[in-house]
Amino acid sequence: RTCPGVCEPFQDCEDNLCVCEDDRLDQEVCDALGAQCGTVVDLCNEERTCEDTCAPDEDCENNLCDCEDTRDDQTVCDDVDAECGEVLDSCNVARTCDDQCGAFEDCDVNECICEDDRLDQEVCDAAGAQCGEVADGCGDLRTCEDTCTPPDECGGIFCGCEDDRLDQEVCDFLGAQCGTVLDDCDAVRTCDDQCEAFEDCVGNLCSCEDPRDDATVCDDADAQCGEVLDNCEVERNCPGVCEPFEDCEDNLCVCEDTRDDQTVCDDEGAFCGTVVDDCNEERTCDDQCEAFEDCVGNLCSCEDPRDDATVCDDADAECGEVLDDCEVERICPGVCEPFQDCEDNLCVCEDDRLDQEVCDAQGAQCGTVVDDCNQERTCEDQCEPFEDCENNLCGCEDIRDDQTVCDDADAECGEVRDSCNVARTCDDQCGAFEACDVIECVCSDTRLDQEVCDAAGAECGEVADECGAMRICADTCTPPQECGGIICGCEDTRDDQEVCDDEGAQCGTVLDDCDGVRTCADQCEVFEDCESNL
């Protein structure tokens, strides 16, 4: 038959009896019980002798060395919220507290109790009050004798004439928009300045004059197009012109590309990944790559690390499409001018207009001009006998500065001609990875993928180059690290106490699987110290 009895964890079953055996050394038993001295009993109720760790001037009481509270007197008092008097510390020793009581307070046990026994008028006189109520030394309100004589009235605790309206209420009543006015008691009141920066205060009224020109008014209103009102409610016309694919809505050029994602991708020749549409919004393409193919530069095939612009540059292609080293068709970013055709990947110029049509298009009234293909054309002389032909205009002068001419032509760099056909040099607004193409900054980041990754400090994942194209970085993470974004890192998802429990720690700090320091809940008793997390 099987006996139902079960021995304790520290007992063995020998000859059908539960025999107790605690094989720990004496000091191990003492340490487990937090004993600093004396004798204790182990799990089998056997007496064990503990190493005496007490100092020569200490006694052993209940297996602990005698008591000492190391806090100073005021710290002991602060810990029990005592404002005055005496308190006992944790070793039952009397400690004297700093007296924090005020002039009108007495110490009652350890609390400051306030009592101001002066008469009401004595309190009022001490405060210089002529009427009303004042607070005594304990914060209680006392009623003062009213000594005011007409027409004075009591205001607070003093007598005097009082127009209790706020400054702005007085100003509003008098119709004042700015400056200062007098109230019913002849006191000076300051009005809120309701004038705009361009207005002056004249006779407490704002006089309006907005000295800004149309362009400045539009810029200050963040208006790109249309009409706006200046600060004097005068309508101003904004000189900005929206792009062909933009509409002017609420004075802003609003871009809208109505094509669906795949149509944008098809128009861009993208077989996978993401592209940006005409409004610079990211679109996601259907992945048309086979299982063995990678998506590189929106194309499926072997990996030619060069971007489209680099492939085209290496092939001396200005426009159209070329094949890269993997026989993948690449679309060249170059765009021919409206008067050019793309032939064999080169922009070929042909301006078939008549001479006078070229002259009219450029606003030339006389002299010679060059057409869009840089060919000289002779213009019909439209000048009066008394006019000279200067810069293809009869007595013409364009008073705009160079940059204004460039801005009106939406030129980011290079040279443009003003309304008098005078060449104007534009400020170069191109960035570090951009080059000036006629008057437009074109972006080209020719670095290899890993060069872009190294510059961004990426250890893995993907980063965007200076032109916004995503580049794939080599994964340099080693276990237990994983790639998080573009940085390798280790993550132990357990909370602090789970790590401590798994390590068998009752107190102190331990390291998790990623060598991070974790703090354990202190399970020690008041008389126990934390040693080696136990």
C-alpha angles and dihedrals in degrees: 000000000000116000114227095217118111121203121229117262090259094049133083126208107239121170089346092306129110103238117195120224123171103182096182119120116255093254092048088057090047093048092049089054093043091241115162096184146348125045133311136181122245129220090284092051091251117146115247126191117228126213108256106242096170121119119247092259094048130088127216110242122172090344091304132101113251120284128273125173105201097191117111119244096262093048089053089049093046091050090059094038092245113166096187144345125046134313135183120247125221089278090053092251116145113245126192117229127214109258105246095173119127130229093277096039134094127198111251107185098309098333131090110233117196123220124167107186097181120121118256094253092047089057090046093049092049089054093045090239118166095186143339125051134312133187119247125220090284095049095255116139117245123196115234127209110261106239096169120126124202132302085026118084132193112267110182100313099332134078121236149103110299129192096189095196118113117251092255092048089056090046092048091049090054093043092242116158097183145354125044134307137182121251127214090281092051090250117148112248123193117222125215107259103244093174120114120236091265095048128090127215108240119173091342090306130105115242112205128220122147107200095186121111122237095266093051092048090052093046092050089051091047087239116155098182145355124040132315136181119247123222090278092053091253114145114243128190116228115223095212118114121204123230118262091258093049133083126208106242122169089345092305129109101237119198120212124177104188096189117112119243097264094047089054089048092048091049089051092046091241118157096181144353123041134310135183122244128219089283092053091250117144115247126192117227127212108258105245095170122120120240091262095048131088126214107243121168090346090301131108119226141065114339119266100177094206118101122234094265092052093048090050093045091050089052092046087239117155097183145351124045133315135179119248126214090281092054089251116146112242126196113226114227093218115110120203119229116261090259093051133082125210107239121171088344092305128109105238117196123221122163107183097177121120118256093256092047089056090047092048092048090055094042091243114162097182145351125042131311136183119243127224089281092053092252118143116247127188117229127211108255106246096169121122117241090259095050129087124216107242121171090344092304132101104244089332126172126175106199096192117111119244097262093048089054089049093047092049088053092046088238115163096186144343124048135313133181122243126223088279090053091249115148111245124193115227127214109258105246095172118126130229093277096039132091129199112253106188095305100336130088109231119195121228123167105185097179120120117253094256092048089056090047093049092049089053092047090240117164095185143342125051134310132186119245124222090278094051095255114139116241124198115231126210110257106241096170118126124200131302083029121086133191113265109182100311099331130083114230145154122239125191102191096195116107120242096265093047089055090047092048091049089052093045091240118158096184145351125044133309136185120250126216090280093050090252116150112246124190117223125215107257106247094172121117120241090263094047129090125210111244122171089345092303 
